[in-house]
Amino acid sequence: MTPYAYRAVGPGGQIVRGRLDARDLPDLERRLARLGLELLRGKPAIALQLPGRPAIPRRELINFCFHLEQFLQAGVPILDSLADLRDSLDHPRFRPVVANLITAIEGGQSLSEALLQHPQVFDGVFCSLVRAGEQAGELPRVLRALAAALKRDDELAAFTRRIAIYPLIVCAVILAAIGVALIYVVPELARLFQTVGQALPLQTRILIALSGFVRGYGWLLVLAVVAGTLAFRHALATRPSLRHDVDALKLRLPLLGEVRRKLILARFTGLFAMMYASGITIIDALRAAEDVVGNTALKAGLQQAGRRIEQGAGLSEAFAGVELFPPLVTRMLRVGESTGALDQALSNVSYFYERDVREAIERLQASIEPALTVILGLLLLAVMSAVMLPIYDIVSRMKL
């Protein structure tokens, strides 16, 4: 498949531009015809995606699972279900993906095989669960479980975003205010102080020197920060050892590291329980879950546990040998193995971690706001003291 940039005419005569995967131009024309579009012009294009940005929003995948499960549960054939879903979609990138699924299934592939052609949209866990549902004849149940798992992930992601939004806004306002003061206000005050010719306090001299540096080399500082950020991101992408060390450091950070670890383990245990309950073997479930943890240090731990299981160790014993996993995980796994309810034990672990993550984020959010208020107050106090003390001295001398 090759990504094509196309220009087409819609049913109402409107011009539509977009991207779509196709084998060649005739295949592109056929695929657009299924979408109700008439091809005007098409050419191969490079599919661009911003780093760190998902190809399709999670909410679109939730709707995909929900609607497909409802159609299949009602006895609607898979092709008709996907066609109805395609016609109801408004997302410009997801609608062509569903159209490609229809074409692949019409060509004799199963749904899981068609999903594998879009790894940027459907990860390995998603495809493995759909394949297990097809083999067991329980695809609607698997889709319902996938929708529930995606909803949990979306809720947890929303909780984590709460930590970042308020501090980012406050920091942006603080930096903007300090920048305006250093660039425009302090130089005027510096000229006033020079005219008077009085000795300035240390904090005032520091403030004036900082203002001169920002005015003279601020652009260079911004350029250095941008270049350093890009170089660091490139090093993370090209040096696996550095990426592993950074991911391990993220898990050891005070407060935030523990929240991040619990968030990852909540998602991993929930997905692992769902795959195990669907009939996927432990080894295959571990391999599928390695790529969804989003942390190379934990991924290495899963790989180590998988090797121990292949050598004959039990699941709880294998995880106990990996220091990254806390005792709660290994204890629940041991209970699940002894009772034969491993999927239930993993679901309980996922529930406990989800609850802990929500409570930890609420506590962090409650403590961040007063901490930022104190920091903002101290910054303002430092700036005001550096400015007002010389002005007070000038006024005092004028009175004398």
C-alpha positions as CSV (number, residue, x, y, z in Angstrom):
1,M,0.0,0.0,0.0
2,T,1.2,3.5,-0.9
3,P,-0.2,6.7,0.7
4,Y,-1.8,8.9,-2.0
5,A,-2.7,12.6,-1.7
6,Y,-5.9,13.1,-3.7
7,R,-8.3,15.8,-4.9
8,A,-11.9,14.6,-5.5
9,V,-15.4,15.8,-5.9
10,G,-18.1,15.0,-3.3
11,P,-21.8,14.2,-3.9
12,G,-22.7,17.8,-3.6
13,G,-20.1,19.1,-5.9
14,Q,-17.7,20.2,-3.2
15,I,-13.9,19.8,-3.6
16,V,-12.4,17.3,-1.1
17,R,-8.7,16.9,-0.4
18,G,-7.1,14.2,1.7
19,R,-4.8,11.1,1.9
20,L,-5.7,7.5,1.4
21,D,-3.6,4.2,1.1
22,A,-4.0,2.4,-2.2
23,R,-2.0,0.1,-4.5
24,D,-2.1,2.4,-7.5
25,L,-4.3,5.1,-9.0
26,P,-7.0,2.8,-10.3
27,D,-7.3,1.3,-6.9
28,L,-7.4,4.8,-5.4
29,E,-10.2,5.7,-7.7
30,R,-12.2,2.6,-6.6
31,R,-11.6,3.2,-3.0
32,L,-12.8,6.8,-3.3
33,A,-15.9,5.7,-5.2
34,R,-16.9,3.6,-2.2
35,L,-16.7,6.8,-0.2
36,G,-18.9,8.6,-2.6
37,L,-16.1,10.6,-4.1
38,E,-15.0,11.0,-7.7
39,L,-11.2,11.3,-8.2
40,L,-9.9,14.4,-9.9
41,R,-6.2,14.1,-9.2
42,G,-4.0,11.8,-7.1
43,K,-0.3,11.3,-6.5
44,P,1.9,9.4,-4.1
45,A,2.6,11.3,-0.9
46,I,4.5,10.9,2.3
47,A,2.1,10.4,5.3
48,L,3.2,13.0,7.9
49,Q,2.5,12.6,11.6
50,L,3.6,14.8,14.4
51,P,5.9,13.0,16.9
52,G,4.0,11.7,19.9
53,R,0.6,12.4,18.3
54,P,-1.6,9.3,17.9
55,A,-2.8,8.5,14.3
56,I,-6.4,8.3,15.5
57,P,-7.9,9.7,18.7
58,R,-8.8,7.2,21.3
59,R,-12.4,8.3,21.3
60,E,-12.8,7.3,17.7
61,L,-11.5,3.8,18.5
62,I,-14.0,3.6,21.4
63,N,-16.9,4.5,19.0
64,F,-15.5,2.0,16.5
65,C,-15.6,-0.9,19.0
66,F,-19.0,0.1,20.4
67,H,-20.8,0.5,17.1
68,L,-19.2,-2.7,15.6
69,E,-20.1,-4.6,18.7
70,Q,-23.7,-3.4,18.6
71,F,-24.1,-4.3,14.9
72,L,-22.6,-7.7,15.3
73,Q,-24.6,-8.4,18.4
74,A,-27.8,-7.7,16.3
75,G,-26.7,-10.2,13.7
76,V,-25.6,-7.7,11.0
77,P,-22.8,-9.1,8.7
78,I,-19.4,-7.7,9.3
79,L,-19.2,-6.0,5.9
80,D,-22.6,-4.3,6.3
81,S,-21.5,-3.3,9.9
82,L,-18.3,-1.7,8.6
83,A,-20.1,0.0,5.7
84,D,-22.7,1.6,8.1
85,L,-19.9,2.6,10.4
86,R,-17.9,4.2,7.5
87,D,-20.9,6.2,6.3
88,S,-21.4,7.6,9.8
89,L,-17.8,8.6,10.5
90,D,-16.7,12.3,10.2
91,H,-13.1,11.9,11.1
92,P,-11.0,12.6,8.0
93,R,-8.2,10.1,8.8
94,F,-10.3,7.3,10.3
95,R,-13.0,7.1,7.5
96,P,-10.4,6.0,4.9
97,V,-9.1,3.4,7.3
98,V,-12.5,1.8,7.7
99,A,-12.9,1.9,3.9
100,N,-9.6,0.0,3.6
101,L,-10.9,-2.6,6.1
102,I,-13.9,-3.2,4.0
103,T,-11.8,-3.7,0.9
104,A,-9.4,-6.1,2.7
105,I,-12.3,-8.2,4.0
106,E,-14.0,-8.3,0.5
107,G,-10.6,-9.6,-0.7
108,G,-10.9,-12.6,1.6
109,Q,-9.1,-11.5,4.8
110,S,-10.5,-11.7,8.3
111,L,-11.1,-8.6,10.4
112,S,-7.9,-9.2,12.5
113,E,-5.8,-9.6,9.3
114,A,-7.3,-6.4,7.9
115,L,-6.5,-4.6,11.2
116,L,-2.9,-5.7,11.0
117,Q,-2.5,-3.6,7.8
118,H,-2.9,-0.4,10.0
119,P,-0.4,-0.8,12.9
120,Q,-0.4,3.0,13.4
121,V,-4.1,2.8,14.3
122,F,-4.6,-0.7,15.8
123,D,-1.8,-1.9,18.1
124,G,-0.7,-5.5,18.6
125,V,-3.0,-6.0,21.7
126,F,-6.0,-4.8,19.7
127,C,-5.3,-7.2,16.8
128,S,-4.5,-10.1,19.1
129,L,-7.8,-9.7,21.0
130,V,-9.8,-9.4,17.8
131,R,-8.1,-12.6,16.4
132,A,-8.9,-14.4,19.7
133,G,-12.5,-13.3,19.5
134,E,-12.8,-14.5,15.9
135,Q,-11.4,-17.9,16.7
136,A,-13.6,-18.3,19.8
137,G,-16.7,-17.0,18.0
138,E,-17.1,-14.2,20.6
139,L,-16.1,-11.2,18.6
140,P,-18.9,-8.9,20.1
141,R,-17.8,-9.7,23.6
142,V,-14.2,-9.0,22.8
143,L,-15.1,-5.7,21.2
144,R,-17.2,-4.8,24.2
145,A,-14.2,-5.5,26.5
146,L,-11.9,-3.5,24.2
147,A,-14.3,-0.5,24.3
148,A,-14.3,-0.7,28.1
149,A,-10.5,-0.9,28.2
150,L,-10.1,2.1,25.9
151,K,-12.6,4.1,28.1
152,R,-10.5,3.4,31.2
153,D,-7.3,4.4,29.3
154,D,-9.0,7.6,28.2
155,E,-10.2,8.4,31.7
156,L,-6.7,7.8,33.2
157,A,-5.2,10.0,30.4
158,A,-7.6,12.8,31.3
159,F,-6.6,12.5,35.0
160,T,-2.9,12.8,34.1
161,R,-3.5,15.8,31.9
162,R,-5.0,17.6,34.9
163,I,-1.6,17.6,36.6
164,A,0.0,19.4,33.7
165,I,-2.5,21.9,32.6
166,Y,-2.6,24.2,35.6
167,P,1.2,24.3,36.2
168,L,1.8,25.0,32.5
169,I,-0.6,27.9,32.4
170,V,0.8,29.4,35.6
171,C,4.4,29.0,34.4
172,A,3.6,30.5,31.0
173,V,2.0,33.5,32.7
174,I,4.9,33.9,35.1
175,L,7.5,33.6,32.3
176,A,5.6,36.1,30.1
177,A,5.3,38.6,32.9
178,I,9.0,38.3,33.9
179,G,10.0,38.5,30.2
180,V,8.1,41.8,29.6
181,A,9.5,43.2,32.8
182,L,13.1,42.4,31.9
183,I,12.8,43.6,28.3
184,Y,10.8,46.8,28.7
185,V,10.4,47.9,32.4
186,V,13.9,47.2,33.9
187,P,15.9,49.0,31.2
188,E,13.9,52.2,31.8
189,L,14.4,51.9,35.6
190,A,18.1,51.2,35.0
191,R,18.4,54.5,33.0
192,L,16.7,56.3,35.9
193,F,19.1,54.8,38.5
194,Q,22.1,55.8,36.3
195,T,20.9,59.4,36.1
196,V,20.6,59.6,39.9
197,G,24.0,58.0,40.3
198,Q,23.3,56.2,43.6
199,A,24.7,52.9,44.7
200,L,22.3,50.1,43.9
201,P,21.6,47.0,46.1
202,L,22.9,43.6,45.0
203,Q,19.5,42.3,43.9
204,T,18.9,45.4,41.8
205,R,22.3,44.9,40.1
206,I,21.5,41.3,39.4
207,L,18.1,42.2,38.0
208,I,19.7,44.8,35.6
209,A,22.4,42.4,34.5
210,L,19.8,39.7,33.8
211,S,17.8,42.2,31.8
212,G,20.8,43.1,29.7
213,F,21.5,39.5,29.1
214,V,17.9,38.8,28.0
215,R,17.8,41.8,25.7
216,G,21.2,41.0,24.2
217,Y,21.2,37.2,24.1
218,G,17.6,36.2,24.7
219,W,17.2,35.0,21.1
220,L,20.3,32.9,21.5
221,L,19.0,31.4,24.7
222,V,15.7,30.4,23.0
223,L,17.6,29.0,20.1
224,A,19.8,26.9,22.5
225,V,16.8,25.6,24.3
226,V,15.1,24.6,21.1
227,A,18.3,23.0,19.7
228,G,19.0,21.2,22.9
229,T,15.4,19.8,23.0
230,L,15.6,18.6,19.4
231,A,19.1,17.0,20.0
232,F,17.8,15.3,23.2
233,R,14.8,13.9,21.3
234,H,17.0,12.7,18.5
235,A,19.4,11.0,21.0
236,L,16.4,9.3,22.7
237,A,15.2,8.0,19.3
238,T,18.6,6.7,18.1
239,R,20.2,5.5,21.4
240,P,18.2,2.7,23.1
241,S,20.5,2.7,26.1
242,L,19.8,6.4,26.8
243,R,16.1,5.9,26.3
244,H,16.2,3.0,28.8
245,D,18.0,5.1,31.4
246,V,15.6,8.1,30.9
247,D,12.6,5.8,31.2
248,A,14.0,4.2,34.4
249,L,14.6,7.7,35.8
250,K,11.0,8.7,35.1
251,L,9.9,5.8,37.3
252,R,12.2,6.9,40.2
253,L,11.1,10.6,40.2
254,P,9.6,11.7,43.5
255,L,5.7,11.6,43.5
256,L,5.4,11.7,39.7
257,G,7.5,8.5,39.2
258,E,5.2,6.4,41.4
259,V,2.1,7.8,39.7
260,R,3.5,7.0,36.3
261,R,4.5,3.4,37.4
262,K,1.0,2.8,38.7
263,L,-0.6,4.2,35.6
264,I,1.5,1.9,33.3
265,L,0.9,-1.1,35.5
266,A,-2.9,-0.4,35.6
267,R,-3.1,-0.5,31.9
268,F,-0.8,-3.5,31.5
269,T,-2.6,-5.7,34.1
270,G,-6.0,-4.7,32.6
271,L,-5.0,-5.6,29.1
272,F,-3.1,-8.7,30.2
273,A,-6.2,-9.9,32.1
274,M,-8.4,-9.3,29.0
275,M,-6.1,-11.2,26.7
276,Y,-5.7,-14.1,29.1
277,A,-9.5,-14.3,29.5
278,S,-9.9,-14.3,25.7
279,G,-7.8,-17.5,25.4
280,I,-4.5,-15.9,24.4
281,T,-1.5,-17.8,25.9
282,I,0.6,-16.1,28.6
283,I,3.7,-15.8,26.4
284,D,1.7,-14.3,23.5
285,A,-0.1,-11.9,25.9
286,L,3.2,-10.7,27.3
287,R,4.7,-10.2,23.9
288,A,1.6,-8.3,22.8
289,A,1.6,-6.1,25.9
290,E,5.3,-5.2,25.7
291,D,4.6,-2.4,23.1
292,V,1.7,-0.8,25.0
293,V,3.5,0.0,28.3
294,G,5.2,3.0,26.8
295,N,8.3,2.6,28.9
296,T,11.4,0.8,27.8
297,A,12.5,-0.1,31.4
298,L,9.2,-1.8,32.1
299,K,9.3,-3.4,28.6
300,A,12.7,-4.9,29.4
301,G,11.2,-6.2,32.6
302,L,8.4,-7.9,30.7
303,Q,10.8,-9.4,28.3
304,Q,12.9,-10.7,31.2
305,A,9.7,-12.2,32.8
306,G,8.8,-13.8,29.5
307,R,12.1,-15.5,29.2
308,R,11.8,-16.9,32.7
309,I,8.4,-18.3,31.9
310,E,9.7,-19.9,28.7
311,Q,12.4,-21.6,30.9
312,G,9.6,-23.1,33.1
313,A,9.1,-20.6,35.9
314,G,5.6,-19.8,37.0
315,L,4.0,-16.4,36.2
316,S,4.3,-15.0,39.8
317,E,7.8,-16.4,40.2
318,A,8.9,-14.8,36.9
319,F,7.5,-11.4,37.9
320,A,9.0,-11.7,41.4
321,G,12.4,-11.9,39.8
322,V,11.9,-8.5,38.1
323,E,12.5,-5.7,40.6
324,L,10.4,-3.2,38.6
325,F,7.1,-4.9,39.6
326,P,5.9,-4.2,43.2
327,P,4.9,-7.0,45.7
328,L,1.2,-6.4,45.1
329,V,1.5,-7.6,41.5
330,T,3.3,-10.8,42.4
331,R,1.1,-11.6,45.4
332,M,-2.1,-11.2,43.3
333,L,-0.5,-13.3,40.5
334,R,0.3,-16.0,43.0
335,V,-3.3,-16.0,44.3
336,G,-4.6,-16.2,40.8
337,E,-2.4,-19.1,39.9
338,S,-3.4,-21.1,43.0
339,T,-7.1,-20.5,42.6
340,G,-7.2,-20.8,38.8
341,A,-8.7,-17.3,38.4
342,L,-5.6,-15.5,37.0
343,D,-7.7,-13.1,34.9
344,Q,-9.7,-12.0,37.9
345,A,-6.6,-11.5,40.0
346,L,-5.1,-9.3,37.3
347,S,-8.4,-7.3,37.0
348,N,-8.3,-6.7,40.7
349,V,-4.7,-5.4,40.4
350,S,-5.7,-3.1,37.6
351,Y,-8.7,-1.8,39.6
352,F,-6.5,-1.1,42.7
353,Y,-3.9,0.8,40.6
354,E,-6.5,2.8,38.7
355,R,-8.0,3.9,42.1
356,D,-4.6,4.8,43.4
357,V,-3.7,6.8,40.3
358,R,-6.9,8.9,40.6
359,E,-6.3,9.5,44.3
360,A,-2.7,10.4,43.8
361,I,-3.5,12.8,41.0
362,E,-6.1,14.5,43.1
363,R,-3.6,14.9,45.9
364,L,-0.9,16.2,43.6
365,Q,-3.4,18.7,42.0
366,A,-4.4,19.9,45.5
367,S,-0.7,20.4,46.5
368,I,0.5,21.9,43.3
369,E,-1.8,24.9,43.4
370,P,-0.6,26.3,46.7
371,A,3.0,25.5,45.9
372,L,2.8,27.4,42.6
373,T,1.1,30.3,44.5
374,V,4.0,30.4,47.0
375,I,6.6,30.3,44.2
376,L,4.9,33.1,42.3
377,G,4.7,35.2,45.4
378,L,8.5,34.7,46.1
379,L,9.3,35.7,42.5
380,L,7.2,38.8,42.7
381,L,8.7,39.6,46.0
382,A,12.3,39.3,44.7
383,V,11.5,41.5,41.6
384,M,9.6,44.1,43.6
385,S,12.3,44.4,46.3
386,A,15.0,44.8,43.5
387,V,12.9,47.6,42.0
388,M,11.3,49.3,44.9
389,L,14.3,49.6,47.3
390,P,16.3,52.0,45.0
391,I,13.1,54.0,44.2
392,Y,12.5,54.3,48.0
393,D,16.0,55.6,48.4
394,I,15.5,58.2,45.7
395,V,12.2,59.4,47.2
396,S,13.8,59.6,50.6
397,R,16.6,61.7,49.4
398,M,14.2,64.0,47.5
399,K,12.3,64.6,50.8
400,L,15.6,65.5,52.6
